[in-house]
Amino acid sequence: MRAAIFIDGAYLEMYAKRKKMTLDYKGLANYLMAPLRKQSQVDLMRCYFYDCPPWVSHQQPTQDEQRRMQVHEEFKTQLNSLDRWHMRLGKLQKRWDKDKEYFEQKRVDVLLSCDLVRHAAAGHIQHAILVAGDSDFIPAVAAAKESGVTLTLWHNQVKSVHDDLLSLADEVHMIDFNKIKVVKKQTKKVSKKTIKKVSKKRSELDT
């Protein structure tokens, strides 16, 4: 049997940050696959991580924006260097609620949903592992199951996941962050080369 892992990066990272943890993604795939491998022999096709680059200003990025983009670029390079891992990127947009600004992820849920349905319909996988809690994924999960794929849902806590998503999944597991390996995070100074790279990246994202 072949399986693929689909991770809503913002969902996973939000709870990891609340616990002040930097996850060791190299071992995360094995942790998520462990219950399935106890039942049968399973090959991991790929582990997809869905995220957005941080927001950077259109003109001169601030020092904080430069730092966040550098951290993101380093994380993306590290993740894509892992065997069978691939980061898929949406776009972060700035919104305003009267005088209060906030940021909203765009395209991320659609990317994950399309990949899940596409691999299921094409017969690339027989099992899907989803790390998420949003009800927006329900149509994609239903479509994947119609293609004959079984699905395991991993979530943080009951109140962080939609009831209909819980009901639709074939298997459900709660993430135990105490059993996931962590790594120490190192802070680096932002170089002038990075500042130029961030400005160029901002231009590319706006096109």
VEXDO-461377 format. One line per field, with one value per residue (C-alpha): residue in one letter; x negated, y, z negated; residue number from 1. Coordinates in Angstrom, 3 decimals. Layout:
// VEXDO-461377
code: [A;...]
east: [X;...]
north: [Y;...]
up: [Z;...]
pos: [NUM;...]
This chain:
// VEXDO-461377
code: [M;R;A;A;I;F;I;D;G;A;Y;L;E;M;Y;A;K;R;K;K;M;T;L;D;Y;K;G;L;A;N;Y;L;M;A;P;L;R;K;Q;S;Q;V;D;L;M;R;C;Y;F;Y;D;C;P;P;W;V;S;H;Q;Q;P;T;Q;D;E;Q;R;R;M;Q;V;H;E;E;F;K;T;Q;L;N;S;L;D;R;W;H;M;R;L;G;K;L;Q;K;R;W;D;K;D;K;E;Y;F;E;Q;K;R;V;D;V;L;L;S;C;D;L;V;R;H;A;A;A;G;H;I;Q;H;A;I;L;V;A;G;D;S;D;F;I;P;A;V;A;A;A;K;E;S;G;V;T;L;T;L;W;H;N;Q;V;K;S;V;H;D;D;L;L;S;L;A;D;E;V;H;M;I;D;F;N;K;I;K;V;V;K;K;Q;T;K;K;V;S;K;K;T;I;K;K;V;S;K;K;R;S;E;L;D;T]
east: [0.000;-1.168;-0.361;-0.910;-0.880;0.832;0.022;1.735;-1.457;0.220;2.386;-0.540;-2.947;-0.390;-0.118;-3.834;-4.592;-2.092;-4.104;-7.321;-8.546;-10.568;-9.591;-12.042;-10.313;-12.708;-11.078;-7.556;-6.641;-7.553;-5.476;-2.435;-2.907;-3.478;0.159;0.694;-2.515;-1.386;1.527;-0.189;-3.265;-3.107;-5.348;-5.394;-5.036;-5.557;-4.921;-3.399;-3.648;-1.395;-2.373;-2.704;-5.776;-5.602;-4.353;-6.961;-6.328;-6.112;-8.836;-11.568;-11.036;-11.393;-14.066;-11.436;-10.038;-13.540;-14.163;-10.894;-11.557;-15.063;-13.708;-11.074;-13.607;-15.887;-12.967;-11.804;-15.305;-15.639;-12.244;-12.662;-16.050;-14.420;-13.703;-10.167;-9.209;-7.896;-6.637;-3.708;-3.192;-0.160;-0.184;0.242;2.408;2.826;6.382;7.913;10.766;11.382;8.044;6.770;4.616;4.532;3.119;4.948;3.609;4.796;4.645;3.259;6.453;7.137;3.618;3.930;7.414;6.389;3.327;5.329;8.069;5.609;3.422;6.470;8.240;5.074;4.507;1.129;2.080;4.368;4.208;3.979;2.805;4.168;2.936;5.596;8.773;10.558;13.968;12.839;11.112;14.324;15.239;11.707;11.714;15.106;13.894;10.706;12.742;15.001;11.838;11.221;8.681;8.855;7.887;6.283;6.841;4.341;5.436;4.290;7.298;11.014;11.937;9.366;11.011;14.445;16.871;17.795;14.133;13.751;16.781;15.623;12.123;11.594;9.128;8.485;5.464;4.645;1.132;-1.007;-3.658;-5.591;-6.338;-7.590;-11.281;-12.272;-15.320;-16.996;-16.387;-19.301;-18.875;-20.971;-21.610;-20.092;-22.713;-22.571;-22.388;-19.244;-17.665;-18.108;-16.775;-13.698;-12.955;-13.265;-11.040;-8.378;-8.359;-8.001;-5.081;-3.230;-3.385]
north: [0.000;3.502;6.577;10.335;12.886;16.269;18.845;22.174;23.937;26.879;24.515;22.378;25.247;27.263;24.611;23.845;27.529;27.642;24.859;26.734;23.816;23.690;20.387;17.907;17.275;14.505;12.265;13.660;11.525;8.347;9.484;10.096;6.807;4.653;3.604;2.699;0.661;-1.396;-2.608;-3.292;-2.636;0.942;2.962;6.755;8.389;11.945;14.305;17.637;20.694;23.636;27.123;30.785;33.012;35.829;39.246;41.787;45.430;46.529;49.145;48.810;45.743;46.342;44.597;42.306;41.422;40.648;38.395;36.507;35.983;34.708;32.254;31.095;30.614;28.601;26.469;25.857;24.811;22.510;20.893;20.365;18.746;15.973;12.730;12.668;16.055;18.914;22.361;23.814;27.573;29.806;33.559;35.759;38.832;41.854;42.759;45.584;45.554;49.262;50.477;47.044;45.090;41.315;38.695;35.946;32.842;32.361;29.287;27.000;25.027;24.756;23.471;20.787;19.786;19.576;17.452;15.086;14.574;14.355;11.650;9.707;9.816;8.872;5.847;7.124;6.404;4.035;5.900;9.590;11.095;14.568;16.950;19.638;20.756;23.043;22.125;23.478;20.129;18.103;18.085;16.984;14.213;12.998;13.006;11.111;8.467;8.084;7.168;4.312;6.013;5.546;8.528;9.086;12.444;13.859;16.822;18.726;18.839;18.263;21.951;22.607;20.314;20.428;17.694;16.802;16.303;13.983;11.987;11.679;10.369;6.590;6.820;9.663;10.349;13.232;14.644;14.045;16.747;15.074;12.192;14.351;15.191;18.846;20.793;23.856;27.039;29.339;33.051;34.574;38.195;39.459;40.178;42.812;39.952;38.694;42.167;42.302;38.760;39.623;42.679;40.556;37.891;40.500;41.565;37.960;37.296;40.372;39.240]
up: [0.000;0.799;-1.265;-1.160;-3.969;-3.598;-6.302;-6.843;-7.919;-9.652;-11.711;-12.861;-13.460;-15.425;-18.114;-18.068;-18.699;-21.542;-23.139;-22.250;-20.125;-16.911;-15.327;-13.864;-10.549;-9.593;-12.195;-11.890;-8.862;-10.738;-13.718;-11.508;-9.643;-12.736;-13.443;-9.786;-9.589;-12.582;-10.447;-7.111;-5.001;-3.725;-1.429;-1.759;1.649;0.426;-2.460;-1.426;-3.672;-2.782;-3.877;-2.850;-2.662;-5.217;-4.214;-3.139;-2.240;1.380;1.034;-1.601;-3.835;-7.542;-9.589;-11.087;-7.658;-6.414;-9.393;-8.910;-5.205;-5.919;-8.482;-5.982;-3.169;-5.451;-6.618;-3.042;-1.952;-4.941;-4.425;-0.672;-1.319;-3.339;-1.500;-0.051;-1.511;0.574;-0.443;1.482;1.175;1.229;0.714;-2.348;-1.826;-4.057;-4.981;-6.958;-9.458;-9.906;-11.374;-12.302;-9.876;-9.679;-7.337;-5.500;-3.782;-0.206;2.076;-0.637;-1.305;2.416;3.118;0.456;1.592;5.255;4.463;2.267;4.859;7.780;6.227;5.048;8.430;10.319;8.093;6.900;3.278;1.396;-1.903;-2.818;-6.088;-6.753;-9.453;-9.649;-11.355;-8.896;-7.500;-4.093;-3.516;-3.849;-0.101;0.828;-1.781;-0.546;3.074;2.169;0.340;3.380;5.325;2.888;0.631;-3.132;-5.276;-8.648;-10.319;-12.820;-14.915;-17.990;-20.265;-19.835;-19.790;-17.038;-14.474;-12.837;-13.913;-10.314;-9.439;-12.423;-11.344;-7.739;-8.510;-8.563;-11.439;-13.871;-16.066;-18.387;-18.048;-21.122;-20.881;-23.700;-21.326;-18.459;-18.324;-18.519;-17.381;-18.808;-16.845;-16.083;-15.393;-12.612;-11.693;-8.474;-5.822;-3.077;-0.568;-2.291;-2.202;1.578;1.874;-0.188;1.969;5.103;3.566;2.797;6.432;7.610;5.251;6.498;10.126]
pos: [1;2;3;4;5;6;7;8;9;10;11;12;13;14;15;16;17;18;19;20;21;22;23;24;25;26;27;28;29;30;31;32;33;34;35;36;37;38;39;40;41;42;43;44;45;46;47;48;49;50;51;52;53;54;55;56;57;58;59;60;61;62;63;64;65;66;67;68;69;70;71;72;73;74;75;76;77;78;79;80;81;82;83;84;85;86;87;88;89;90;91;92;93;94;95;96;97;98;99;100;101;102;103;104;105;106;107;108;109;110;111;112;113;114;115;116;117;118;119;120;121;122;123;124;125;126;127;128;129;130;131;132;133;134;135;136;137;138;139;140;141;142;143;144;145;146;147;148;149;150;151;152;153;154;155;156;157;158;159;160;161;162;163;164;165;166;167;168;169;170;171;172;173;174;175;176;177;178;179;180;181;182;183;184;185;186;187;188;189;190;191;192;193;194;195;196;197;198;199;200;201;202;203;204;205;206;207]
